[in-house]
Amino acid sequence: MMEALKASPLWDPLDKLSAWRDHLTPERISEALAAVFLPPHFLAREELLHAEWPEIVASVYTGHRRLEEQQ
């Protein structure tokens, strides 16, 4: 999952967030997810504001896969 995200343009905002993975704040998460270009129905940003790193990665990956399947 992580390798697939690293190969996509979605990784850039997550890469910055990964540097803070042990010190995540809702503000940092919000800023990073705002830069992830997925429609809101593919990424529930508000639900992730208090999430841990693995849940954020899984949610972005799942949203990306769902978007690809619809295209």
Secondary structure, DSSP 8 states (H G I E B T S, - for coil): -HHHHHTSTTHHHHHHHHTTTTS--HHHHHHHHHTS---GGG--TGGGTT--HHHHHHHHHHHHHHHHHH-
